[in-house]
């Protein structure tokens, strides 16, 4: 049996996270979501997801700053990354 793929979602809008999580779970992905960027960074210290999907315009930290921190300081430095935005 193939390994279930993990997707990390990062967005400060809980409704967006819930919608994406429900949609991706239907496609048999394991979805982990965080509405707090520091919590997501902490999660990534020990975990390497298959894909990271992140809002560009986060309230606490800019999405570009967040990906820079992920690339510098986590095991997920080489995980594929997709930005999403309200626009």
ABEGO torsion letter per residue (X at the ends): XBBBBBBBBBBABAAAAAAAAAAAAAAGBBBBBBABAAAAAAAAAABBBABBBBBABBAABBAAAAAAAAAAABAAAABBBBBBBAX
